[in-house]
Amino acid sequence: MKHTLPALIFCLFKLSAQIESGMGAALPEAVEGDEDAPQLVKVDQMKIFKAVNELILALQEQQPVLCMKLYL
């Protein structure tokens, strides 16, 4: 668990950067009524950082030093 959560947190940071740069934009060929089209999940940076906060708080009891480094 202590090795998985930091990697997940950094992937969430990477996703946040992609959203900020516009790379996470919707695909133009996706049609709303098409069942075969990939389903897009609407995510904003606030949701991502709330998830990061929850993950760090979950890790806090086992690895307090690592959590402090992740917050920095």
C-alpha positions as CSV (number, residue, x, y, z in Angstrom):
1,M,0.0,0.0,0.0
2,K,2.8,2.4,0.8
3,H,4.3,2.0,-2.6
4,T,1.0,2.1,-4.6
5,L,-0.5,5.3,-3.2
6,P,2.4,7.7,-4.0
7,A,2.5,6.4,-7.5
8,L,-1.3,7.0,-7.8
9,I,-0.9,10.5,-6.4
10,F,1.7,11.4,-9.0
11,C,-0.5,10.0,-11.7
12,L,-3.3,12.2,-10.5
13,F,-0.9,15.2,-10.6
14,K,0.0,14.2,-14.2
15,L,-3.7,14.0,-15.1
16,S,-4.2,17.5,-13.6
17,A,-1.4,18.9,-15.7
18,Q,-3.0,17.3,-18.8
19,I,-6.3,18.9,-18.0
20,E,-4.7,22.2,-17.5
21,S,-2.8,22.0,-20.9
22,G,-6.0,20.9,-22.8
23,M,-4.8,17.4,-23.7
24,G,-7.6,15.9,-21.7
25,A,-10.3,17.6,-23.9
26,A,-13.2,15.7,-25.3
27,L,-12.7,13.7,-28.6
28,P,-14.4,15.4,-31.5
29,E,-15.6,12.1,-33.1
30,A,-17.5,11.1,-30.0
31,V,-21.2,11.4,-30.5
32,E,-23.5,11.6,-27.5
33,G,-26.1,9.0,-28.8
34,D,-23.5,6.5,-30.0
35,E,-23.2,3.5,-27.7
36,D,-19.9,2.3,-29.2
37,A,-18.2,5.7,-28.5
38,P,-15.9,5.8,-25.5
39,Q,-17.6,7.3,-22.4
40,L,-15.9,10.5,-21.2
41,V,-15.8,11.3,-17.5
42,K,-16.0,14.9,-16.6
43,V,-13.3,15.7,-14.1
44,D,-12.0,19.0,-12.9
45,Q,-8.9,19.8,-11.0
46,M,-10.8,20.4,-7.8
47,K,-12.0,16.7,-7.8
48,I,-8.5,15.5,-8.5
49,F,-7.0,17.5,-5.6
50,K,-9.7,16.3,-3.2
51,A,-8.9,12.7,-4.2
52,V,-5.1,13.4,-3.6
53,N,-6.0,14.8,-0.2
54,E,-8.0,11.8,0.7
55,L,-5.2,9.4,-0.4
56,I,-2.6,11.3,1.7
57,L,-4.9,11.3,4.7
58,A,-5.4,7.5,4.3
59,L,-1.6,7.0,4.2
60,Q,-0.9,9.3,7.1
61,E,-1.2,6.7,9.9
62,Q,1.3,4.3,8.3
63,Q,3.8,6.8,6.7
64,P,3.6,10.3,8.3
65,V,7.0,11.4,6.9
66,L,6.0,10.4,3.4
67,C,2.7,12.3,3.7
68,M,4.6,15.4,4.8
69,K,6.8,15.1,1.7
70,L,3.8,14.6,-0.6
71,Y,2.1,17.7,0.8
72,L,5.2,19.7,0.1
